[in-house]
Amino acid sequence: MKTLKTSLCAGLLMAACALSAVAQESKIGYVNTQRITSESGPAKTATAKLEQEFSKRQKELSDAGASLKSFSDKFERDAPTMTESQRVSKQKEFAEMNRDFQRKQREFQEDLNGRRNEELQQVLDKANKAVKVVAEAEKYDLIIQEVVYNNGKHDITDKVLKILNAGAK
Protein backbone atom coordinates (compact mmCIF):
# COMPACT_ATOMS: atom_id res chain seq x y z
CA MET A 1 0.00 0.00 0.00
CA LYS A 2 2.85 2.36 0.89
CA THR A 3 4.62 1.59 -2.41
CA LEU A 4 1.42 2.33 -4.31
CA LYS A 5 1.18 5.78 -2.68
CA THR A 6 4.84 6.45 -3.39
CA SER A 7 4.44 5.34 -7.02
CA LEU A 8 1.34 7.48 -7.40
CA CYS A 9 3.08 10.56 -5.95
CA ALA A 10 6.11 9.99 -8.18
CA GLY A 11 3.82 9.70 -11.22
CA LEU A 12 1.98 12.89 -10.36
CA LEU A 13 5.28 14.70 -9.83
CA MET A 14 6.56 13.53 -13.23
CA ALA A 15 3.29 14.61 -14.91
CA ALA A 16 3.53 18.06 -13.31
CA CYS A 17 7.13 18.42 -14.49
CA ALA A 18 6.12 17.38 -18.01
CA LEU A 19 3.29 19.95 -18.08
CA SER A 20 5.67 22.60 -16.82
CA ALA A 21 8.14 21.76 -19.58
CA VAL A 22 5.41 21.96 -22.23
CA ALA A 23 4.21 25.30 -20.84
CA GLN A 24 7.77 26.66 -20.93
CA GLU A 25 8.13 25.67 -24.58
CA SER A 26 5.02 27.61 -25.60
CA LYS A 27 5.66 31.03 -27.06
CA ILE A 28 2.99 33.59 -26.23
CA GLY A 29 2.68 37.15 -27.51
CA TYR A 30 0.46 40.13 -26.78
CA VAL A 31 -0.84 42.91 -29.05
CA ASN A 32 -2.17 46.20 -27.70
CA THR A 33 -5.18 46.85 -29.95
CA GLN A 34 -5.66 50.35 -28.61
CA ARG A 35 -2.15 51.33 -29.75
CA ILE A 36 -2.79 49.73 -33.15
CA THR A 37 -5.98 51.77 -33.64
CA SER A 38 -4.36 55.02 -32.59
CA GLU A 39 -0.71 54.84 -33.69
CA SER A 40 -0.69 52.85 -36.92
CA GLY A 41 -0.49 54.45 -40.35
CA PRO A 42 -3.75 52.90 -41.56
CA ALA A 43 -5.56 54.17 -38.43
CA LYS A 44 -4.22 57.70 -38.93
CA THR A 45 -5.21 57.56 -42.60
CA ALA A 46 -8.71 56.40 -41.66
CA THR A 47 -9.04 59.21 -39.10
CA ALA A 48 -7.99 61.82 -41.65
CA LYS A 49 -10.41 60.34 -44.19
CA LEU A 50 -13.28 60.53 -41.69
CA GLU A 51 -12.42 64.09 -40.73
CA GLN A 52 -12.42 65.12 -44.37
CA GLU A 53 -15.64 63.25 -45.09
CA PHE A 54 -17.57 64.67 -42.13
CA SER A 55 -16.02 68.13 -41.67
CA LYS A 56 -18.62 69.90 -43.85
CA ARG A 57 -21.54 68.38 -41.93
CA GLN A 58 -19.79 69.11 -38.63
CA LYS A 59 -19.43 72.78 -39.63
CA GLU A 60 -23.09 72.92 -40.71
CA LEU A 61 -24.13 71.50 -37.34
CA SER A 62 -21.91 73.93 -35.51
CA ASP A 63 -23.40 76.83 -37.49
CA ALA A 64 -26.94 75.57 -36.81
CA GLY A 65 -26.15 75.35 -33.09
CA ALA A 66 -24.81 78.89 -33.10
CA SER A 67 -27.91 80.06 -34.98
CA LEU A 68 -30.14 78.32 -32.44
CA LYS A 69 -28.28 79.97 -29.57
CA SER A 70 -28.52 83.34 -31.27
CA PHE A 71 -32.26 82.86 -31.77
CA SER A 72 -32.63 81.91 -28.08
CA ASP A 73 -30.60 84.93 -26.92
CA LYS A 74 -32.63 87.28 -29.11
CA PHE A 75 -35.87 85.77 -27.83
CA GLU A 76 -34.73 86.21 -24.20
CA ARG A 77 -33.87 89.83 -24.92
CA ASP A 78 -37.03 90.66 -26.85
CA ALA A 79 -39.57 88.53 -24.92
CA PRO A 80 -40.58 91.27 -22.43
CA THR A 81 -41.62 93.60 -25.26
CA MET A 82 -43.52 90.97 -27.30
CA THR A 83 -47.21 90.32 -27.22
CA GLU A 84 -48.38 86.97 -25.88
CA SER A 85 -49.13 85.63 -29.38
CA GLN A 86 -45.71 86.73 -30.68
CA ARG A 87 -44.03 85.06 -27.70
CA VAL A 88 -45.94 81.78 -28.23
CA SER A 89 -45.16 81.88 -31.95
CA LYS A 90 -41.43 82.40 -31.30
CA GLN A 91 -41.40 79.62 -28.70
CA LYS A 92 -42.97 77.22 -31.22
CA GLU A 93 -40.47 78.30 -33.87
CA PHE A 94 -37.61 77.75 -31.43
CA ALA A 95 -38.95 74.31 -30.43
CA GLU A 96 -39.18 73.30 -34.09
CA MET A 97 -35.68 74.57 -34.83
CA ASN A 98 -34.36 72.76 -31.77
CA ARG A 99 -36.04 69.46 -32.77
CA ASP A 100 -34.61 69.77 -36.27
CA PHE A 101 -31.16 70.49 -34.85
CA GLN A 102 -31.35 67.51 -32.47
CA ARG A 103 -32.43 65.22 -35.33
CA LYS A 104 -29.59 66.39 -37.57
CA GLN A 105 -27.12 65.98 -34.72
CA ARG A 106 -28.34 62.44 -34.01
CA GLU A 107 -28.19 61.49 -37.71
CA PHE A 108 -24.69 62.94 -37.97
CA GLN A 109 -23.52 60.94 -34.95
CA GLU A 110 -25.06 57.72 -36.28
CA ASP A 111 -23.47 58.21 -39.71
CA LEU A 112 -20.10 59.07 -38.18
CA ASN A 113 -20.18 56.06 -35.85
CA GLY A 114 -21.14 53.74 -38.71
CA ARG A 115 -18.31 54.98 -40.92
CA ARG A 116 -15.85 54.94 -38.01
CA ASN A 117 -16.73 51.29 -37.35
CA GLU A 118 -16.22 50.44 -41.05
CA GLU A 119 -12.81 52.12 -41.10
CA LEU A 120 -11.83 50.57 -37.76
CA GLN A 121 -12.75 47.12 -39.05
CA GLN A 122 -10.47 47.62 -42.06
CA VAL A 123 -7.61 48.69 -39.78
CA LEU A 124 -8.18 45.67 -37.53
CA ASP A 125 -8.26 43.33 -40.55
CA LYS A 126 -4.87 44.69 -41.66
CA ALA A 127 -3.57 44.42 -38.09
CA ASN A 128 -4.69 40.79 -37.82
CA LYS A 129 -2.80 39.99 -41.04
CA ALA A 130 0.30 41.71 -39.63
CA VAL A 131 -0.08 39.77 -36.36
CA LYS A 132 -0.25 36.55 -38.35
CA VAL A 133 2.94 37.49 -40.23
CA VAL A 134 4.79 38.12 -36.94
CA ALA A 135 3.37 34.98 -35.33
CA GLU A 136 4.40 32.76 -38.23
CA ALA A 137 7.81 34.37 -38.67
CA GLU A 138 8.70 34.13 -34.99
CA LYS A 139 6.92 30.82 -34.29
CA TYR A 140 4.40 32.07 -31.71
CA ASP A 141 1.93 29.52 -30.38
CA LEU A 142 -0.56 32.08 -29.11
CA ILE A 143 -1.16 35.81 -29.62
CA ILE A 144 -3.54 37.56 -27.23
CA GLN A 145 -5.16 40.94 -27.90
CA GLU A 146 -6.80 41.93 -24.61
CA VAL A 147 -5.10 41.28 -21.29
CA VAL A 148 -5.42 42.61 -17.77
CA TYR A 149 -1.69 42.69 -17.12
CA ASN A 150 1.39 42.42 -19.31
CA ASN A 151 4.96 43.00 -18.20
CA GLY A 152 6.01 44.01 -21.71
CA LYS A 153 8.17 40.95 -22.27
CA HIS A 154 5.58 39.38 -24.57
CA ASP A 155 4.37 42.60 -26.27
CA ILE A 156 4.71 42.40 -30.06
CA THR A 157 2.73 45.59 -30.75
CA ASP A 158 5.81 47.48 -32.02
CA LYS A 159 6.54 44.72 -34.54
CA VAL A 160 2.94 44.79 -35.78
CA LEU A 161 3.00 48.61 -36.01
CA LYS A 162 6.21 48.44 -38.02
CA ILE A 163 4.55 46.09 -40.56
CA LEU A 164 1.37 48.19 -40.71
CA ASN A 165 3.27 51.45 -41.13
CA ALA A 166 5.47 49.95 -43.84
CA GLY A 167 2.36 48.81 -45.70
CA ALA A 168 0.70 52.22 -45.32
CA LYS A 169 3.51 54.06 -47.12
C-alpha positions as CSV (number, residue, x, y, z in Angstrom):
1,M,0.0,0.0,0.0
2,K,2.8,2.4,0.9
3,T,4.6,1.6,-2.4
4,L,1.4,2.3,-4.3
5,K,1.2,5.8,-2.7
6,T,4.8,6.5,-3.4
7,S,4.4,5.3,-7.0
8,L,1.3,7.5,-7.4
9,C,3.1,10.6,-5.9
10,A,6.1,10.0,-8.2
11,G,3.8,9.7,-11.2
12,L,2.0,12.9,-10.4
13,L,5.3,14.7,-9.8
14,M,6.6,13.5,-13.2
15,A,3.3,14.6,-14.9
16,A,3.5,18.1,-13.3
17,C,7.1,18.4,-14.5
18,A,6.1,17.4,-18.0
19,L,3.3,20.0,-18.1
20,S,5.7,22.6,-16.8
21,A,8.1,21.8,-19.6
22,V,5.4,22.0,-22.2
23,A,4.2,25.3,-20.8
24,Q,7.8,26.7,-20.9
25,E,8.1,25.7,-24.6
26,S,5.0,27.6,-25.6
27,K,5.7,31.0,-27.1
28,I,3.0,33.6,-26.2
29,G,2.7,37.2,-27.5
30,Y,0.5,40.1,-26.8
31,V,-0.8,42.9,-29.1
32,N,-2.2,46.2,-27.7
33,T,-5.2,46.8,-30.0
34,Q,-5.7,50.4,-28.6
35,R,-2.2,51.3,-29.8
36,I,-2.8,49.7,-33.1
37,T,-6.0,51.8,-33.6
38,S,-4.4,55.0,-32.6
39,E,-0.7,54.8,-33.7
40,S,-0.7,52.9,-36.9
41,G,-0.5,54.4,-40.4
42,P,-3.8,52.9,-41.6
43,A,-5.6,54.2,-38.4
44,K,-4.2,57.7,-38.9
45,T,-5.2,57.6,-42.6
46,A,-8.7,56.4,-41.7
47,T,-9.0,59.2,-39.1
48,A,-8.0,61.8,-41.6
49,K,-10.4,60.3,-44.2
50,L,-13.3,60.5,-41.7
51,E,-12.4,64.1,-40.7
52,Q,-12.4,65.1,-44.4
53,E,-15.6,63.3,-45.1
54,F,-17.6,64.7,-42.1
55,S,-16.0,68.1,-41.7
56,K,-18.6,69.9,-43.8
57,R,-21.5,68.4,-41.9
58,Q,-19.8,69.1,-38.6
59,K,-19.4,72.8,-39.6
60,E,-23.1,72.9,-40.7
61,L,-24.1,71.5,-37.3
62,S,-21.9,73.9,-35.5
63,D,-23.4,76.8,-37.5
64,A,-26.9,75.6,-36.8
65,G,-26.1,75.3,-33.1
66,A,-24.8,78.9,-33.1
67,S,-27.9,80.1,-35.0
68,L,-30.1,78.3,-32.4
69,K,-28.3,80.0,-29.6
70,S,-28.5,83.3,-31.3
71,F,-32.3,82.9,-31.8
72,S,-32.6,81.9,-28.1
73,D,-30.6,84.9,-26.9
74,K,-32.6,87.3,-29.1
75,F,-35.9,85.8,-27.8
76,E,-34.7,86.2,-24.2
77,R,-33.9,89.8,-24.9
78,D,-37.0,90.7,-26.8
79,A,-39.6,88.5,-24.9
80,P,-40.6,91.3,-22.4
81,T,-41.6,93.6,-25.3
82,M,-43.5,91.0,-27.3
83,T,-47.2,90.3,-27.2
84,E,-48.4,87.0,-25.9
85,S,-49.1,85.6,-29.4
86,Q,-45.7,86.7,-30.7
87,R,-44.0,85.1,-27.7
88,V,-45.9,81.8,-28.2
89,S,-45.2,81.9,-32.0
90,K,-41.4,82.4,-31.3
91,Q,-41.4,79.6,-28.7
92,K,-43.0,77.2,-31.2
93,E,-40.5,78.3,-33.9
94,F,-37.6,77.8,-31.4
95,A,-38.9,74.3,-30.4
96,E,-39.2,73.3,-34.1
97,M,-35.7,74.6,-34.8
98,N,-34.4,72.8,-31.8
99,R,-36.0,69.5,-32.8
100,D,-34.6,69.8,-36.3
101,F,-31.2,70.5,-34.9
102,Q,-31.3,67.5,-32.5
103,R,-32.4,65.2,-35.3
104,K,-29.6,66.4,-37.6
105,Q,-27.1,66.0,-34.7
106,R,-28.3,62.4,-34.0
107,E,-28.2,61.5,-37.7
108,F,-24.7,62.9,-38.0
109,Q,-23.5,60.9,-34.9
110,E,-25.1,57.7,-36.3
111,D,-23.5,58.2,-39.7
112,L,-20.1,59.1,-38.2
113,N,-20.2,56.1,-35.8
114,G,-21.1,53.7,-38.7
115,R,-18.3,55.0,-40.9
116,R,-15.8,54.9,-38.0
117,N,-16.7,51.3,-37.4
118,E,-16.2,50.4,-41.0
119,E,-12.8,52.1,-41.1
120,L,-11.8,50.6,-37.8
121,Q,-12.7,47.1,-39.0
122,Q,-10.5,47.6,-42.1
123,V,-7.6,48.7,-39.8
124,L,-8.2,45.7,-37.5
125,D,-8.3,43.3,-40.6
126,K,-4.9,44.7,-41.7
127,A,-3.6,44.4,-38.1
128,N,-4.7,40.8,-37.8
129,K,-2.8,40.0,-41.0
130,A,0.3,41.7,-39.6
131,V,-0.1,39.8,-36.4
132,K,-0.2,36.6,-38.3
133,V,2.9,37.5,-40.2
134,V,4.8,38.1,-36.9
135,A,3.4,35.0,-35.3
136,E,4.4,32.8,-38.2
137,A,7.8,34.4,-38.7
138,E,8.7,34.1,-35.0
139,K,6.9,30.8,-34.3
140,Y,4.4,32.1,-31.7
141,D,1.9,29.5,-30.4
142,L,-0.6,32.1,-29.1
143,I,-1.2,35.8,-29.6
144,I,-3.5,37.6,-27.2
145,Q,-5.2,40.9,-27.9
146,E,-6.8,41.9,-24.6
147,V,-5.1,41.3,-21.3
148,V,-5.4,42.6,-17.8
149,Y,-1.7,42.7,-17.1
150,N,1.4,42.4,-19.3
151,N,5.0,43.0,-18.2
152,G,6.0,44.0,-21.7
153,K,8.2,40.9,-22.3
154,H,5.6,39.4,-24.6
155,D,4.4,42.6,-26.3
156,I,4.7,42.4,-30.1
157,T,2.7,45.6,-30.8
158,D,5.8,47.5,-32.0
159,K,6.5,44.7,-34.5
160,V,2.9,44.8,-35.8
161,L,3.0,48.6,-36.0
162,K,6.2,48.4,-38.0
163,I,4.5,46.1,-40.6
164,L,1.4,48.2,-40.7
165,N,3.3,51.4,-41.1
166,A,5.5,50.0,-43.8
167,G,2.4,48.8,-45.7
168,A,0.7,52.2,-45.3
169,K,3.5,54.1,-47.1
